[in-house]
Amino acid sequence: MGEGVLLIHLLETGTDIRYIQQLLGHNSLKTTEIYIYITDIAKSYIH
C-alpha cells in the first residue's frame, strides 16, 4: 500500500515516469506503465 500512495503522490506532482521507473527498480518502462495503470484503478475506488 505504501508504494501505491507514494506513486500517486509522485504522479500528481508531475514526477517524470523514468524517475519513477528507477525508484521502483523496474527494468522496463512498460512495467512501470502497468503499475501506474493499476494504481489509477485503485485510486478511483478510494476517491
C-alpha positions in Angstrom: 0.0 0.0 0.0 2.8 2.4 0.8 4.3 2.2 -2.7 0.9 3.0 -4.2 0.4 6.1 -2.1 3.9 7.3 -3.0 3.3 6.6 -6.6 0.1 8.6 -6.6 1.8 11.5 -4.9 4.7 11.4 -7.4 2.3 11.3 -10.4 0.1 14.1 -9.0 3.2 16.3 -8.6 4.4 15.7 -12.2 7.4 13.5 -11.5 8.9 12.0 -14.6 7.9 8.4 -15.3 11.5 7.4 -15.9 12.4 8.6 -12.4 9.5 6.5 -11.0 10.8 3.6 -13.1 14.2 3.8 -11.4 12.7 4.3 -8.0 10.6 1.2 -8.3 13.5 -0.8 -9.8 11.7 -1.7 -13.0 13.9 -2.7 -15.9 11.1 -2.0 -18.4 9.2 1.2 -18.7 6.2 -0.9 -19.7 6.2 -2.5 -16.2 6.0 1.0 -14.7 3.2 2.0 -17.0 1.2 -1.1 -16.0 1.9 -0.4 -12.3 0.7 3.2 -12.9 -2.5 1.9 -14.6 -3.3 -0.5 -11.8 -2.6 2.3 -9.2 -5.0 4.6 -11.1 -7.7 1.9 -10.9 -7.2 1.5 -7.2 -7.2 5.3 -6.8 -10.6 5.5 -8.4 -12.0 3.3 -5.7 -10.5 5.4 -2.9 -11.8 8.8 -4.1 
